[in-house]
Amino acid sequence: MDSFLQEHLEDYLDGRLNEQDLAEFERRLTGDSETVAQLALFQETSDLFNAFRVDPSEDVEPAPGFYYRVKERIDAERGESFWSFLSQPVMVRRFAFAAMMWMAVLGSVAAFHDDTTSQSVELADSILKQEPPQQYDVRMGYNLAANRDSMLTVLASAQ
């Protein structure tokens, strides 16, 4: 569908095109059967929407209790969410208690589990207190990143 047809489509469907634009619109439709088929679908949809239009002079009011009945139906169909039980105060307290217990267990495991070997502790102490043994190539200089890499290499190789 070309841009002219797209720009004037709504006006054409509502019958608001002036004579010149209407003639141009229909002229462009004559050579394109695919656009004519699309236009027919658009016209059908537009007619369906027009069927729902209410005359503004008519006073249309819903029946008494309409909004209440609609709300009741929505609530009945919606039901309760599967996750709504999690927001109940009892469940919140249970989850908080379970989280604190897990933190206590993990904290005690971390506090009482020491996997450092005496050899690595001795090596770290010797590096920090005096020059390391010659078997380890530790280069200390002004570059802190290089110092850190060198120390990590020594510690990793001692394991």
N, C-alpha and C positions, 0 to 999 in steps of 0.2 A: 504494500500500500504506500503510495507516494506521500510526500509531506503535506501537500495541499489537501488531500483527502483526510489525512490524520488531523490536521488543524481544524477542518470544518465538519468533522464527523458528528460531533454532538449537536451542533446547530442544525445539521441536516436531519438527524433523528428527531429533534424537537420541532422541526418545521420552521426554523427561525432564519433560514438563509434568504438573502435578497435574490432578486431574479437573476442578476449577473453571476453571482457565486453559485446559485443553483444550476444554471446552465453549464457552467464550467465543471461543477462537480459531476453532473450526469454525463458530460462529454468524456471525462476521464474514466468513468465507469464502463463505458461501452466497449473498450478494447481489452478489459481485464476480467475474465470470468472468475478467477480465484478471489479477487477483491469483491466481486458481486456476491459470491457465496459467503464471504466473511461479513459483508454488509447485511445480508439476510439474517445471519445469526445475531448480529448486533441489534437489528430491528426487532427481532423476537424478544431478546432480553429487555430492550427498552420498553416494549409493550407490556411485558410482565411487571416491570417497575411502575409503569403508568397505571396499571390496574390497582395498585395499592394507594394511589394518591386519593386524598380525601378533599372534598370541596371545603375551602376555608370558611364558607358561610355556615356549614353544618357544625353544630356543637356536639362534638364527640367526647363523651365522658365514659370512663370504664365503670363497670357495675360496682356497687358497694362491696368492699372486701376483696377486690381484685388483687391489689398489691399484697395483701396478707396471704391470699391463696398462692400467689406466685412464689412468695418467699418461703412458704411452707413446703411447696413442691421442690424448690431448689434445695432446701435443707434436707429433705427426705431423700432426694436422689444423691446428694453429695455424700451423705453418711459421714462417718468419722474417719479421719486419716489414719493410716497404719502407724504413722510416727507420732500421733497426738498423745499416746500414752507416755512418751518420753518427756513431755513438758509438765507432767504431773509432779507436784513437789516431792512425793515419795520416791519417784524414779530419779529425780535430780539429786536427791541426797544419796541414793544408792550409787549412782555413777560417781559422785564426788568422793564417796568413801572408797570405792574400788580404785579410783585414780590415785588417791593418797596411799592406799596399800601397795599398789604397783610401784609408786615412787619410793616407798620405804624399802621394798624388796630389792629394787634395782640399786638404790643407794647403799644398802648393806652389802650387796654383792660387790659393788665397786669399791667400797671401803675396805672390805676384808680380803679381797682377791688381789694378791700382789704377784705379778708374773715377772718381776725383774730378777735377773740372776745376779749372784754375788760377783760374777766376773764382770758384768756390764757396770755394776755400781763401782767396783774397784777401778775399772778403766776410766769411767767418768771422773772419779775423784783424782786419779793420777793425772788426767789431762788438765783438770782445773787447778791442781796444786803445783805441778811441776811439768817439765817437758815430758811428752809421751814417749814410750819406748820407740826405738828406731824402726821396728818392724811396721809401725803405722806411719803413713806419710801425712803428717798434719802440718799444714802451712798456715800460719797465722800472720795476717797482714792488716792493712788498713781497710780492705774491702769486707764489710760485715757479711754480705751474702756469700762470698767465697769461704769465709771462716765457718759460717753455719753449714755450708755444703760439705766442707772438709770434716767437721766434727760429726755430722750425720753419717758420712761414709765410714769413719772410724768406728762409730758405735754399731753400725749395721754389720760391719765386717767382723766385729768381735763376738757376735752372737753365735 
